[in-house]
Amino acid sequence: MGSYTGLGEIAGKRVLVRSDLNVPLKDGAAGVREIGDDGRIRASVPTIRALAEAGARVVVTAHLGRPDGAPDAKYSLAPVAQRLGELLGQPVAFATDTVGPSAQETVAGLADGQIALLENVRFNPGETAKDDAVRAAFAAELAALADAFVSDGFGVVHRKQASVYDVAQLLPHAMGGLVRAEIDVLRRLTDTPERPYAVVLGGSKVSDKLGVIDNLLGKADTLLIGGGMVFTFLKAQGHEVGKSLLEEDQIPTVLEYLARAKANGVEIVLPTDIVVADSFGDEASARVVAATEIPADSVGLDIGPESGAAFGKVVEASRTVFWNGPMGVFEQPAFAEGTRAVAAALTKVEGLSVVGGGDSAAAVRALGFADDQFGHISTGGGASLEYLEGKELPGITVLES
């Protein structure tokens, strides 16, 4: 492979790749940080491998967590460098800073086809600076390490950050394979969805999904609502929700959406039963009640079995399905069945099934499903949602200019 999406001959060139390696880390044996889910690392491998096999000197930059613009050992990408090397089947040199002496020395030491990973880009305050000049100055230091730029971190393309947006203005640039695949799938969801088209939304807050609901009321055939956000819908309909998560200030908006859905012929499906407990995390007291009869002293933590079956039936009968947000507190077995039911149904969809990143992707893996059981698992929950809201993604627009 002598060229990469418009960059021309890249053999011998230093190619800066912005990947999304923001994986969950946990404390392992002897205080060593371990990777909880390597899905994003695996998704980043094909582009990095293609560039290396084409003879590029690949310099990967990425973030992990929110270290607030200063080095913090618990957010180091060192464990990620090791895992990336294992998946690539070749060593990955690790620079202990972002653009400093270690980064410069590590990049200078690369031969054709070799790969380096720079330390967490958010250790530098310039990465996320609101001041354009500060961000541009850091981007210039990153750009000085490379001859070309490939944007392959879909999970950050909705951010106007130095390694995503500004550096693309300083170097010949191209869209990576992962970002291209994500955008292609999202265009299928918004421009030409095969019908019936169902959207399953969960997660904790209605306010996180307002823009998506607003935009999809004119595109989807059915919206299925679960997770913590469902209680604002139930409350809007006049039902008791007990101690469940509730956003009172969103009730007027929810009522407006319910009215618009009816007027547009879009069906909004709410759960008919809910798994409740006496308190959050109380598995022992878990029981199923009608969605319209949640006791005042209980908290809803999952959709019930009747709802899981009903949601699954709609999903299976659809030709296009987008799912973002778990149906309940899937980390606890007593409140995982609603999420499991939706995930299982998604594996049987004969058209396009899309798991919208973030908690949804973590949930399907935690519940034992394999990535290849779904049409597409997005690596960027926030970016996917903003695209579906109809928002401009700075990290994409800059590549197309």
N, C-alpha and C positions, 0 to 999 in steps of 0.2 A: 504494500500500500504506500504509494509515493506521495499522496496528498491527503489533506483532511478538510472536507467541507469548505473549499474556497481559500484555504491558507497557502496553497501552492506546495512546493517541495518542502517538507519539514525535516527530512533527515539532517541531523547535525544541529538543528535549531533548538533553542530552549523554549519550551512551550509551557506557559503557566496555565494550569487547569484549576478552575474554582469548582471543587466538588462539595457535596453535602455529606459530611462524615459525622454529623451531630447525633451520635448514638447514645443510648442510655448506658451509664457506667455505674457499677456497684462495687462496694468494698469486698475484696476477696481475701484469700489466705495471706497472712503476714502483712496486711494493710495494702496489698497490691490492688490497684483498680482493675476491674474486669468488665468486659463488654457484655451488657445484658441482651442486646438484640443487634446482630451485625447486618441487618437487612439493608441499611443505607450504604454500608461499605461494599456489600456485594453488588448493589445496583450501580456503584461508581466504577467498578472494575472494568467493564467492557471498553469504555472510552479511554481510560488510562492505558489499558493493554494495547488498544489499537494504535495509539500514538507512539508507545514504546516500540511496538513491532515495526512501525514505519521509520524508526531510527531517530525519533525525537529524544531530546533530553527533557524528561517530564518533571515539572516542578508543581506539586500539588499544594494548594492552599485551601484551608477549610476552617470552620469554627466548631466549637463544642461548648454548649451551655451559654451562660451569661456571666462571664468573668469580670465585667465592669471595667474594661480597658486597662487591666494590669495583670501580670502573670499570677497564676493561682494553680498550684500543683494538682488540685483535684479536677481541674479542667484541661490538663495536659493531653495532647494528642498522641503521646508516646505509645499507649496501648493500642491505639488505632493503627499506627505505623507498623507495628508488629503483625496485627491481623491482616492488614492490607497486603503485606509481604507474603503471608501464608496463602492468601487467596490468589495472588498474582503468580505465585511460584517463583519469586525472585526477591532479593533483598530490597528494602525501601530505606534509603538513607534518611535520617531524621535530624532536622535542624532544630536546635533548642531555643531559637528566637524566630521572629517573623520576617524581619528584613535586615537584621544586624549582622555581626561578624560570622556567627554560625551559619546563617542562611546563605551569606555570600560565599563562604568557604565550601559549604555543602554543594551548592549549585555549580561552583567552579570545578568541583571534583567529579561531576557527572560525565560519563562517556555516552556515546550514542546508544539509545535503547534503555538507559538506566533511569531510575525514578527516585525522587526525593519528596519528602513531605515536610512542609514548614510547620512550626509550632502554631498553636491556636491563633488565628488571625485577629480574634477579638482581645488578645492580650495587648494589642496596640490601640490606644484610644482613637486613632485616626480612622479605624474601620467603620465605626458607627457614629462618628461625629456629625452633628447637625450643621456645623459650619462647613460650607462647600469647600473653602480654601484648605481647611485642615484635612478634610477627607481627600482632596485632590493631591495634597503633598504626600500623604501616605501611599496613595495609589501610584504616584510617580516612583516611589521607592520599590514598590512591588514590580512595576513595569520594568525597572532597571535590571531586574533579575531574569528577564525573558525577552524573546524576539516576537512572540505571538501569544494570543490569549484564547482559551477555549472555555466557555461558560457551560458547566455541566452540573451545577448545584441547584436543582429545581426548587428545593425547599427554601431558597433565599432570593429567588428572582423577583419577589414582590417587595424587596428591600432596596432602598437607594443607598447602598453601602460601597465602600471603596473597592473591595475585591469583587464586587458584583457589577457595579455600574460605572464607576469612575475609571477603572483600569481598562475597560473596554474602549474608552475614548482615546486611549494612549497607544494601543497596540493593534496590529491586524488581528481581527477576531472572528470567531466562528461559534456556532451553537453546537454543544456536545450531543452525542447520541441519546443520552438520558433525557436531557431537556427537550430535544426534538420529539422523542416518543411521548413525553408527558403532554406537550402542546398539541400533538396530533390527536391524542385521546380526548383532551378537553374540547378541541374543536368539534369532534364527533358528538360530544355531549351537548354542545350549544348550537351548532350550525345545522347538523343533519342527523338528529337522533332517530334511530329506528324505533317504531312504536309497537306496542305500548311502552312508555317511558316512565319508570318509577324512580323516585328519589327518596332515600331513607335517611332521615336526619336524627341524630341523637346528641349525646354529650350533655354537659351540665347546663349551659345557659342559652336561652332564646336569643339574647343580645349578640352572641357570637355568630349567629346564623341569619340575622335579619336581612342582610343584603342578598344572601343566597335565596332565601324564601321569596323575597321581593322579585328577584329576577326570574326565578324558576316558575312562578305562578303563571307566566306566559309561555312556558316551554314544556313543562312536564305534564303527564296525564294524571299522576298520582303522587302525593307527598305523604309519606308515612312518618309519623313523629313519635320518637321514644326518648329514653334518657331523662335527665333531670329537667330538660326544657319542656317536657310534656305537661308538667304541673301548672305552668303558666297558662297553657291552653285549657286545661281542665278548670282552672280557677276562672278563666274568662267566660266559660260556659256556666259558671255559677256553682261549681262543685267544691266540696270540702277537700283540701289537700293535706291537712294535718301539718306535720313538721317538715314536709317535703320542701325541696329547693323551690323557691318562688321569686320571680321578678315582677313585683306588683306594678312597677312603672311601665312594663311592657304590655300590660293587659289591653290598653286601647289599640296598640299596634296589632296584637294578635287578633282582636275582634275585627279589625279592618282586613287582615289577611283572610280570615274565615269568610267574610262577606265577598271579597274579591275572588276567592277560589270558587265560590258558588256561582258568581256571575260569569266567570271564565270557563266553567265546566271542568275545573280541576278538582279532583277528590282529595280532601285532606283526611287521612285515616289516623285516628287516635286509638290508643289501647283501650280494650274493654275490661281488662283486669290488670292488677298491679301487685307485685310482691312487696309487702311492707314489713317493717320490723319496729321494735320499740325505740331503737336508736340506730344511728349510722354505724354500720359494721357489726350489728348484733345478729349473727347468723342463727343463733339458737331460737330466736323468737320470729324467724321469717315465716310468713303465711301469705296466702293469696286472698285478695279481696276484690270486689268489683271496683272499677275505676271511678265509679260515681259514689262509692261508699267507703272512702278512705277514712279511718278513725282519726279524730282530732289529735290523739296522742301518739300517732304513728308517723313513720317517714317512709316514703316510697323509694325503693332502691333498684327496681327492675320492672320491665313489663312482664305480665303474667303468661302462663303457658297457652291460654286461649289466644292471646294477642300475638304471641310468638308464632303460632300456627297460622293465624290469619295473615300476618305480615309476610310470612314465608310463602304463602299461596300467591299473594300479589307479586312478590319478587320473582318467583319461578315462572309465572305467566307473562312476564315482561321480556321485551327484546333488548331494552337498554336499562341498566340500573346503575345509579351512583349512590354510594353509601358513605356518609361521613358522621362519625360519632357513635360510640357504643350505646346499647339500649339500657344498660344498667351498670352497677359497680362490678364489672366483669372480673376484677382481680380476686373477688371472693366467690367461691363455688355456689353459694346460695343465691347469688344475684348475677350469675353469668349466663343463665339459660336463654334469656331473651336475645342476647348478643350472639350466642351460639346458633340459635334458630335462624337469625338473619344471615349469618355467615354461611351456614349449611345450604340455605336456599340460593344464595349467590353462586355457589359452586355448580348449581344445576341450570343456571341461565344459559339459554342457547344463543343469545346475542352477545352484547358487550356488557360485562360486569366490571365495575370499577370500585375498588376500595380506596377511599379518599385520604390516605395518609394518616399521620399523627396517631391518635389513640386507636383508631379503627384498625390500622395496620398492625399495631402492637397487640391488639385484642385477638385478631385472627391467628397470629403466630402463637400467642400465649395459650389459646384454646386448642392448639394442635393441628391447625390447618396449614397446608403448604402453599407457598406463593403461586405455584403453577396451577392451583385449583381455581384461580380467579383470572379473568381476562386481563386485568391490570391492577397492580397495587401502586398507588402514587407514593412518591417519596416526600411530598410536600403538602401537608394538610392546609396550612394557611395560604400558600400560593394557589392551590387548587380552588379553595373557597373564593379567593379574591378574583380569580379568572371567571368563575361561575357567577360572580356578582356583576360581571361586566366591567371590572376595574382594569386600568392599564397597569401592566407589570413592568416597572422600570428596567429590570434586568433583561427583559425580552425586547422592549422598545429600542434600547441602546444597541442591541445586536442587529436590528433591522434598519437602523439609520445609516 
